[in-house]
Amino acid sequence: MTTREHAVVESAVGRPVPGGAGTGPVSAGTRLTWVDVAKGGCILLVLLWHVIVKDYLQIDWRLDVPVLGAWGTFGELLLPMRMPLFFTISGMLAATAVQRPWRSVARPRAARFLYLYGVWLMIHTAVLALAPDFPTDRASDLGGLLAQLTVTPSNLWYLYALALYFVLAKALRRCHPAVLLVAAGTLSAVAAAGLLDTPGNRGGLYQNLVFFLAGLHLRGHVLRFADAVTGRRLLLAGAAYAVALAAVAATGTARLPGVAPLVSVLAVLFGIAVAVRLARRPVVGEPLAALGRQTLPIYVLHMPVLALLHRLIAEPIAGLDEPVRFALALGFPFSLTVAVLAISLGLHRLLLAVRASWLFDLPVRGNATRRPTSRPSAPSAAEPLAQTASH
């Protein structure tokens, strides 16, 4: 890794400099806008997918037109991108910390994500009990809760994965990257093919380690790819991804070992290219980048919000007249995604206002707590964010 690339990765986890919105290697202290754009886009796609599969497709719309199927298909087409891209960026942002001594970063960083996972698992368990028909993983007894705390993470598994991946990457940092990537790629391929037992969200843990390690060890290549993105290369990346999806669908080879990870590699390259191009268009890029700096509160808050909204609106919608149901069904996932996003961000502001900052960061020793920023320290906890179909 060159000195210039090292500065880029360092700056991507630091404070933004006014006017510093580069898309390729830049001077130290300047933030990579496309990284935040990618994170913002991913968290929106995760939120949209949850809206589709956990709310939209659960409502009794009673429509003869294939509107629901179209939305479901759209969400499935992006499954190979969302979490792999999130974890690739997470690996890039963790690169410097992984090389530091254990005592300086490992325990606080891993502890932070485990702490957040534990706190929000308890909150999710309590809130989701109020919406028993909402289709998501939940603990219904002490045994289930212990399992989610240890071996089978809940729908908050991204936080759990960040802690686990960071410790693994740090412990194995002296191993040759090729060995690590081959081993993690094999694990991903075997898990995606259904050859391992993957209850709950355990499959996500198995499948995405390779992308975290790729971001960590191949960050220089990723940065060079991003720096070289043009409109033509964006189209080529998109075409490669589309052809791969079409080929897998036509041949029915989605469950063959190695197919899913390879498709996700193409999806990640396409996602990076899209993020780079959008970062060069401030009208779209700046709002997405702003979301990318607030992924943690969106990630931890959106599921309880969605569950409660589903309980409130599912039955009333089913009771509407058919023309009204049809009109609602056309854009309902998009509208509800915006609503859940706004409520989640609003709740975040409210919780900070009432000094509940301990919900978003690991408390420090003594009575004081860290003052959480709108952007969690890297790797951001919702660089979230499924290849998680429970995701």
C-alpha positions as CSV (number, residue, x, y, z in Angstrom):
1,M,0.0,0.0,0.0
2,T,1.4,3.4,-1.0
3,T,1.8,6.3,1.4
4,R,-0.9,8.2,-0.5
5,E,-3.4,5.3,-0.3
6,H,-2.6,4.9,3.4
7,A,-3.5,8.5,3.9
8,V,-6.8,8.0,2.1
9,V,-7.9,5.2,4.3
10,E,-6.8,7.0,7.4
11,S,-8.8,10.1,6.3
12,A,-11.8,8.0,5.6
13,V,-12.2,7.3,9.3
14,G,-11.3,10.8,10.4
15,R,-13.1,14.1,10.4
16,P,-14.2,15.6,7.1
17,V,-12.5,18.7,6.0
18,P,-14.8,21.4,4.6
19,G,-14.6,21.3,0.8
20,G,-12.7,18.0,0.9
21,A,-14.9,15.7,-1.2
22,G,-12.6,13.7,-3.3
23,T,-13.4,10.4,-5.0
24,G,-9.9,9.1,-5.5
25,P,-6.7,9.3,-3.6
26,V,-6.4,12.7,-2.0
27,S,-4.3,14.4,0.6
28,A,-4.4,13.4,4.2
29,G,-7.3,14.9,6.1
30,T,-9.7,14.8,3.2
31,R,-12.6,12.5,3.4
32,L,-13.6,10.0,0.6
33,T,-17.1,11.0,-0.2
34,W,-17.9,7.9,-2.2
35,V,-17.4,5.8,0.9
36,D,-20.1,7.6,2.8
37,V,-22.3,7.6,-0.3
38,A,-21.9,3.8,-0.5
39,K,-22.8,3.4,3.1
40,G,-25.8,5.7,2.8
41,G,-27.0,3.8,-0.3
42,C,-26.5,0.4,1.5
43,I,-28.5,1.4,4.6
44,L,-31.3,2.6,2.4
45,L,-31.3,-0.6,0.5
46,V,-31.3,-2.7,3.7
47,L,-34.2,-0.6,5.0
48,L,-36.1,-1.0,1.7
49,W,-35.6,-4.7,1.7
50,H,-36.9,-5.1,5.3
51,V,-39.9,-3.0,4.4
52,I,-40.6,-5.2,1.4
53,V,-40.2,-8.6,3.0
54,K,-41.3,-7.9,6.5
55,D,-44.2,-5.5,5.9
56,Y,-45.2,-5.1,2.2
57,L,-45.4,-8.7,1.3
58,Q,-47.1,-9.6,4.5
59,I,-50.1,-7.4,3.9
60,D,-53.2,-8.9,2.3
61,W,-53.3,-6.6,-0.7
62,R,-55.6,-8.9,-2.7
63,L,-54.5,-7.6,-6.1
64,D,-54.5,-9.5,-9.4
65,V,-51.7,-7.4,-10.9
66,P,-48.1,-8.5,-10.2
67,V,-47.1,-5.3,-8.3
68,L,-46.0,-7.2,-5.2
69,G,-43.9,-9.6,-7.2
70,A,-42.1,-6.8,-9.0
71,W,-41.1,-5.2,-5.7
72,G,-40.0,-8.5,-4.3
73,T,-37.9,-9.2,-7.4
74,F,-36.3,-5.8,-7.2
75,G,-35.3,-6.4,-3.6
76,E,-33.9,-9.9,-4.4
77,L,-31.8,-8.5,-7.3
78,L,-29.8,-6.3,-4.8
79,L,-29.3,-9.0,-2.2
80,P,-25.8,-9.9,-3.5
81,M,-24.7,-6.3,-3.1
82,R,-26.0,-4.9,0.2
83,M,-24.1,-6.7,2.9
84,P,-21.0,-7.6,0.9
85,L,-20.5,-3.9,0.0
86,F,-21.1,-2.9,3.6
87,F,-18.5,-5.3,4.8
88,T,-16.0,-4.5,2.1
89,I,-16.1,-0.8,3.3
90,S,-16.0,-1.9,6.9
91,G,-12.8,-3.8,6.2
92,M,-11.2,-0.9,4.5
93,L,-12.0,1.4,7.4
94,A,-10.7,-1.1,9.9
95,A,-7.3,-1.5,8.2
96,T,-5.3,0.9,10.3
97,A,-6.8,-0.3,13.6
98,V,-6.0,-3.9,12.8
99,Q,-2.3,-3.1,12.6
100,R,-2.2,-1.4,15.9
101,P,-1.2,-3.2,19.2
102,W,-4.0,-5.2,20.8
103,R,-3.9,-3.1,23.9
104,S,-4.6,0.2,22.1
105,V,-7.6,-0.7,20.0
106,A,-8.7,-4.3,20.0
107,R,-10.6,-4.5,23.3
108,P,-12.4,-1.1,23.1
109,R,-13.4,-1.6,19.5
110,A,-14.6,-5.2,19.8
111,A,-16.2,-4.4,23.1
112,R,-18.0,-1.4,21.6
113,F,-19.8,-3.5,19.0
114,L,-20.6,-6.3,21.4
115,Y,-21.9,-3.8,23.9
116,L,-24.2,-2.2,21.3
117,Y,-25.3,-5.6,20.1
118,G,-26.2,-6.6,23.7
119,V,-28.0,-3.4,24.5
120,W,-30.1,-3.3,21.4
121,L,-30.8,-7.0,21.4
122,M,-32.6,-6.4,24.8
123,I,-34.5,-3.5,23.3
124,H,-35.5,-5.3,20.2
125,T,-36.6,-8.3,22.2
126,A,-38.9,-6.2,24.4
127,V,-40.3,-4.1,21.5
128,L,-40.8,-7.0,19.1
129,A,-42.8,-8.8,21.8
130,L,-45.5,-6.1,21.2
131,A,-45.7,-7.2,17.5
132,P,-45.9,-11.0,17.7
133,D,-47.0,-11.4,14.1
134,F,-44.1,-9.3,12.7
135,P,-41.9,-11.8,10.7
136,T,-38.4,-11.4,12.1
137,D,-36.0,-13.3,14.3
138,R,-36.8,-12.9,18.0
139,A,-36.1,-14.6,21.3
140,S,-39.2,-15.9,22.9
141,D,-37.5,-17.4,26.0
142,L,-34.3,-17.3,27.9
143,G,-32.7,-20.1,25.9
144,G,-33.4,-18.2,22.7
145,L,-32.0,-15.0,24.1
146,L,-28.8,-16.7,25.2
147,A,-28.5,-18.3,21.7
148,Q,-28.8,-14.9,20.1
149,L,-26.2,-13.4,22.4
150,T,-23.7,-16.2,21.5
151,V,-23.9,-18.5,18.6
152,T,-27.0,-17.4,16.5
153,P,-27.1,-13.6,16.3
154,S,-30.4,-11.8,15.8
155,N,-31.3,-9.3,13.1
156,L,-28.7,-7.0,14.7
157,W,-26.0,-9.5,13.5
158,Y,-24.0,-6.9,11.7
159,L,-22.8,-5.4,15.0
160,Y,-21.9,-8.9,16.2
161,A,-20.1,-9.6,13.0
162,L,-18.0,-6.5,13.2
163,A,-16.7,-7.4,16.6
164,L,-16.0,-11.0,15.5
165,Y,-14.4,-10.1,12.2
166,F,-12.2,-7.5,13.8
167,V,-10.8,-9.8,16.4
168,L,-10.3,-12.6,13.8
169,A,-8.5,-10.2,11.4
170,K,-6.3,-8.9,14.2
171,A,-5.5,-12.3,15.5
172,L,-4.6,-13.6,12.0
173,R,-2.9,-10.4,10.7
174,R,0.4,-12.3,10.3
175,C,-1.1,-14.9,8.0
176,H,-0.7,-14.3,4.3
177,P,-3.8,-12.4,2.9
178,A,-4.2,-15.0,0.1
179,V,-4.5,-17.8,2.6
180,L,-7.1,-15.8,4.6
181,L,-9.1,-14.9,1.5
182,V,-9.2,-18.4,0.1
183,A,-10.3,-19.8,3.5
184,A,-12.9,-17.2,4.0
185,G,-14.1,-17.5,0.4
186,T,-14.4,-21.3,0.8
187,L,-16.5,-20.7,4.0
188,S,-18.7,-18.3,2.1
189,A,-19.2,-20.6,-0.8
190,V,-20.1,-23.6,1.4
191,A,-22.5,-21.6,3.5
192,A,-24.2,-20.0,0.5
193,A,-24.6,-23.5,-1.1
194,G,-26.5,-24.6,2.0
195,L,-23.9,-27.1,3.0
196,L,-23.6,-25.7,6.6
197,D,-26.2,-25.4,9.3
198,T,-27.1,-21.7,9.3
199,P,-30.0,-21.0,11.7
200,G,-31.1,-17.4,12.2
201,N,-28.5,-15.0,10.8
202,R,-25.5,-17.3,11.2
203,G,-25.3,-17.7,7.4
204,G,-24.6,-14.0,7.1
205,L,-21.6,-14.4,9.5
206,Y,-20.2,-17.2,7.3
207,Q,-20.8,-15.5,4.0
208,N,-19.5,-12.0,4.6
209,L,-16.2,-12.6,6.4
210,V,-14.5,-12.8,3.0
211,F,-15.7,-9.4,2.0
212,F,-14.5,-7.8,5.2
213,L,-11.1,-9.4,4.7
214,A,-11.1,-8.3,1.1
215,G,-11.7,-4.7,2.1
216,L,-9.0,-5.0,4.7
217,H,-6.3,-6.6,2.6
218,L,-7.2,-5.4,-0.9
219,R,-8.0,-1.8,0.1
220,G,-5.3,-0.4,-2.2
221,H,-6.9,-2.2,-5.2
222,V,-10.3,-1.0,-4.2
223,L,-9.1,2.6,-4.0
224,R,-7.5,2.3,-7.4
225,F,-10.6,0.8,-8.9
226,A,-12.7,3.7,-7.4
227,D,-10.3,6.3,-8.7
228,A,-10.5,4.9,-12.2
229,V,-14.3,4.7,-12.4
230,T,-15.8,6.4,-15.5
231,G,-19.2,6.3,-17.0
232,R,-18.1,3.5,-19.4
233,R,-16.7,1.5,-16.6
234,L,-19.9,1.9,-14.6
235,L,-21.9,0.6,-17.5
236,L,-19.5,-2.4,-17.9
237,A,-19.8,-3.2,-14.2
238,G,-23.5,-2.9,-14.3
239,A,-23.7,-5.1,-17.4
240,A,-21.4,-7.8,-15.8
241,Y,-23.6,-7.9,-12.7
242,A,-26.8,-8.1,-14.8
243,V,-25.4,-10.8,-17.0
244,A,-24.3,-12.8,-13.9
245,L,-27.8,-12.5,-12.3
246,A,-29.5,-13.5,-15.6
247,A,-27.2,-16.5,-16.1
248,V,-27.7,-17.7,-12.5
249,A,-31.5,-17.4,-12.8
250,A,-31.5,-19.1,-16.3
251,T,-29.3,-22.0,-15.2
252,G,-30.6,-22.5,-11.7
253,T,-27.1,-22.5,-10.3
254,A,-27.5,-20.1,-7.4
255,R,-26.9,-22.9,-4.9
256,L,-23.7,-24.3,-6.5
257,P,-20.7,-23.7,-4.3
258,G,-18.8,-20.5,-5.3
259,V,-21.6,-19.0,-7.4
260,A,-23.1,-16.6,-4.8
261,P,-19.7,-15.2,-3.7
262,L,-18.6,-14.5,-7.3
263,V,-21.9,-12.8,-8.1
264,S,-21.4,-10.7,-5.0
265,V,-17.9,-9.7,-6.1
266,L,-19.5,-8.3,-9.3
267,A,-22.2,-6.6,-7.2
268,V,-19.6,-4.9,-4.9
269,L,-17.7,-3.6,-7.9
270,F,-20.9,-2.2,-9.4
271,G,-21.9,-0.7,-6.1
272,I,-18.6,1.0,-5.7
273,A,-18.8,2.4,-9.2
274,V,-22.3,3.7,-8.6
275,A,-21.2,5.3,-5.3
276,V,-18.2,7.0,-7.0
277,R,-20.4,8.4,-9.8
278,L,-23.1,9.6,-7.4
279,A,-20.4,11.3,-5.2
280,R,-19.5,13.5,-8.1
281,R,-23.1,14.7,-8.2
282,P,-23.7,16.8,-5.1
283,V,-27.5,16.9,-5.5
284,V,-27.7,13.2,-4.9
285,G,-24.4,12.4,-3.4
286,E,-24.5,14.8,-0.5
287,P,-27.8,13.5,1.0
288,L,-26.6,10.0,0.6
289,A,-23.2,10.8,2.2
290,A,-25.1,12.4,5.1
291,L,-27.0,9.2,5.7
292,G,-23.8,7.3,5.4
293,R,-22.5,9.2,8.4
294,Q,-25.6,8.2,10.5
295,T,-26.0,4.5,9.7
296,L,-25.7,3.3,13.3
297,P,-28.9,4.9,14.6
298,I,-30.8,3.9,11.4
299,Y,-29.6,0.3,11.7
300,V,-30.5,-0.2,15.4
301,L,-33.8,1.7,15.4
302,H,-35.5,0.9,12.1
303,M,-36.6,-2.7,12.9
304,P,-38.6,-1.8,16.1
305,V,-40.1,1.2,14.3
306,L,-41.1,-1.0,11.3
307,A,-42.5,-3.7,13.5
308,L,-44.8,-1.2,15.3
309,L,-45.8,0.5,12.1
310,H,-46.7,-2.9,10.6
311,R,-49.0,-3.6,13.5
312,L,-50.7,-0.3,13.1
313,I,-51.2,-0.3,9.3
314,A,-51.5,-3.9,8.0
315,E,-55.1,-4.5,8.8
316,P,-56.4,-1.1,7.9
317,I,-54.8,-1.3,4.5
318,A,-56.3,-4.8,3.8
319,G,-59.7,-3.3,4.5
320,L,-59.5,-0.5,1.9
321,D,-61.3,-0.6,-1.4
322,E,-59.4,-2.3,-4.3
323,P,-58.6,0.9,-6.3
324,V,-57.2,2.5,-3.2
325,R,-55.2,-0.6,-2.3
326,F,-53.8,-0.7,-5.9
327,A,-52.8,3.0,-5.8
328,L,-51.1,2.4,-2.4
329,A,-49.3,-0.8,-3.5
330,L,-47.5,0.9,-6.4
331,G,-45.2,3.1,-4.3
332,F,-45.9,1.8,-0.7
333,P,-42.4,0.3,-0.1
334,F,-40.7,3.6,-1.0
335,S,-43.1,5.7,1.1
336,L,-42.8,3.5,4.1
337,T,-39.0,3.4,3.8
338,V,-38.9,7.2,3.9
339,A,-41.3,7.2,6.9
340,V,-39.2,4.6,8.8
341,L,-36.0,6.5,8.0
342,A,-37.4,9.8,9.2
343,I,-38.8,8.3,12.4
344,S,-35.5,6.5,13.2
345,L,-33.5,9.7,12.8
346,G,-36.0,11.6,14.8
347,L,-35.8,9.1,17.6
348,H,-32.1,9.3,17.5
349,R,-32.1,13.0,18.0
350,L,-34.7,12.7,20.8
351,L,-32.6,10.0,22.6
352,L,-29.5,12.2,22.4
353,A,-31.5,15.2,23.7
354,V,-32.5,13.2,26.8
355,R,-28.9,12.1,27.4
356,A,-29.3,8.5,26.3
357,S,-26.1,8.6,24.4
358,W,-25.1,5.3,26.0
359,L,-27.5,3.7,23.6
360,F,-25.1,4.6,20.7
361,D,-21.6,4.3,22.1
362,L,-19.7,2.4,24.8
363,P,-19.7,4.4,28.0
364,V,-16.3,5.4,29.3
365,R,-15.1,4.9,32.9
366,G,-16.6,7.1,35.4
367,N,-19.9,9.1,35.1
368,A,-19.1,10.6,31.7
369,T,-20.0,9.0,28.4
370,R,-18.6,9.5,25.0
371,R,-20.4,12.1,23.1
372,P,-21.6,10.2,20.0
373,T,-21.2,11.8,16.7
374,S,-23.7,11.5,13.8
375,R,-21.1,9.2,12.3
376,P,-20.0,6.3,14.4
377,S,-16.2,5.7,14.6
378,A,-15.1,3.3,11.9
379,P,-15.8,0.7,11.0
380,S,-19.3,2.2,11.3
381,A,-21.8,0.0,12.8
382,A,-24.2,0.3,10.0
383,E,-21.9,0.1,7.1
384,P,-24.6,-1.8,7.6
385,L,-25.8,-3.1,6.9
386,A,-29.1,-8.6,4.6
387,Q,-27.5,-10.8,2.5
388,T,-29.8,-11.1,5.3
389,A,-33.0,-12.5,4.0
390,S,-34.0,-12.3,7.6
391,H,-31.7,-9.5,7.2
